[in-house]
Amino acid sequence: MILAVACFLLPHLVAAQDTQSLSVSPTLFEMSANPGQQWSSNLRLINPNPYELHLYVSVTNFAPLGESGQGQFLSVSSDEATGQTIAEWVAFKQREVVVPPEQTVNLAFTVDVPEGAQPGGHFAAIMVGTLPLDDSDRSMKVETSQVVTSLLFLRVAGDVREEGSIRSFRPEHALLDRPEATFELRFENTGNVHLQPQGEIKILNMWGQERGIVPVNRRTMFGNVLPESIRKYTFSWEGEWSLADIGRYTAIATLAYGSEGRQFTSSETSFWVIPWKILLGVFLFLASFVAFMVWAVKLYVRKMLSMAGVTPELHQLSRRTKHPHRHRVSVVAPLEAGMLDLRSRISDSGSWRDRLCALRDFISNYRLFFAAVLLLCIFTGSLVWYISSASVSERGYEVTITGAGSGITISSEQVEYDKRKAGVTVPVTEEPDEEFPAILMVNQSGVSGLAADLRLRLEAEGYTIERLTTSLDKQNHNTVIVYAPEFAEEALELSQHVKGALLSSYAAASGTETPITIYVGRDLENGVQ
């Protein structure tokens, strides 16, 4: 009899109707063996309750179900046993275990791989529950008892094939009005052993500047892909807003897999970030600017013709005659005439007040010229700002991974912290104070890596940083430590290690898991080394 039960590839817990809890460790066994070899290990059964637990142990085969990282348990009855599945190779010294209150019991088991075992991957799950998990009436007992699982991934030596590729990689929407996109990556395993693709997804703007990195399986966030199955990963990316970053974005996924020899696969997709309302305003401004400049140039040319003694009628006639009567006038003649007019007005003025009035009248008479110069300066300044802003190599971002159970959020500052921590060994001068409250750190400086450097320094001094994030919509110059009123002394102590930091208290007790938050400002740019 085969029974299918939906579950995540990651270890999961089926909630019970009472308040008792149960856990096992490790939650995943990855092993390799040759045909005819025996493999032994122990499973820890943890009882955190103030009363003993009577537990029942069973083992079932495991197979993928769908593309969302779920699977199914396939129990094999005695009349269906063939000796070719891993569930039939696992043996326990005992199937019923009593775990005393608040204690742990080690459950020994062995895996006897037969001589004729098929090479490749074999998968099973050890199921531990508070009620017997027999084949009969299994579904009812799973619903009314608490069950935890530990997965067994066995690799039998022989003709092992490690083959996989990115089946598809695409954004949910190809056109966006903000730098916020959701991506779907599907990895197909066409081999006969499980694979764990590792690598990264890099997001670039139209100028080739990096705007996000999604680490794939660097900390086993996603899980494995079983043979002959497709695993779908989903993540959401939110970048720091900038008008200079509008346009076409490119996301490049590069993954490596295989334990016997690393193989690589890659895929590329693109999407557009176009804020229609803002872009419409920019286009209207540019169109108005061009129209005004064309009109101003025509007016300037008419002024030159007038100074040359060419009337509009004579100008039209000059197009039909070979030698019209006119004076030669330079291109800057209107400007020279304007300067002479200004000099004449000022020389005729006696007092400073009269000169200011003359200057005001001069600007009023030539207001169109000054308006054109002002618009030209604004346009040039905007163009310089756009180019400098587009050339910024690093901006903040956040990535939320939802392809492995609960969502995991990774900020750009956390990525910078991981890079720095991996590249430099920071000596710890003091032991961590376990009684010190949890600390949340937010980078509001707009400088990538500034909060990461501060975190490394504080951790070396014995402080524990619970979480590190990046503010995408707010930048501050000053560093501020915000704390709950009951932790005023701890915040004051912390401020002595963060030079120049301001202190601010909540109006009442925060009740949050991180009662102290450090908002890192730009003032630490030269202080954190």
Buried (B, 14 or more C-beta within 10 A) or exposed (E): EBBEBEBBBBBBBBEBEEEBBBBBEEBBBBBBBEBEBEBEBEBBBBBEBEEEBEBBBBBBBBBBBEBBBBBBBBBBEEEEEEEEBBBBBBEBEEEEBEBEEEEBBEBEBEBBBBEEBBBBBBBBBBBBBBBBBEBEEBEEBBEEBBBBBBBBBBBBBEEBEBBBBBBEBBBEEEEBBEBBBBBBBBBBBBBBBBBBBBBBBBBBBBBEBBBBBBBBBBEEBBBBBBBEBBBBBBBBBBBBBBBBBBEEBBBBBBBBBBEEEEBEBBBEBBBBBEBEEEEEEEEEBEEEBEEBBEEBEEEBEBBBBBBBEBEEEBBEEBEEEEEBEEEEBEEEBBEEBBEEBBEEBBEEBEEEEEBEEBBEEBEEEBEEBEEBEEBBEEBEEBEEEEEEEBEBEBBBBBBBBBBBBEEBBBBBBBBBBBEBBEEEEEEEEEEEEEEBBBBBBBBBBBBBBBBBBBBBBBBEBBBEBEBBBBBBEEBBEBBBBBBBEBBEEBBEEBBEEBEEBBEEBBEEEBEEEBBBBBBBBBBBBEBBE
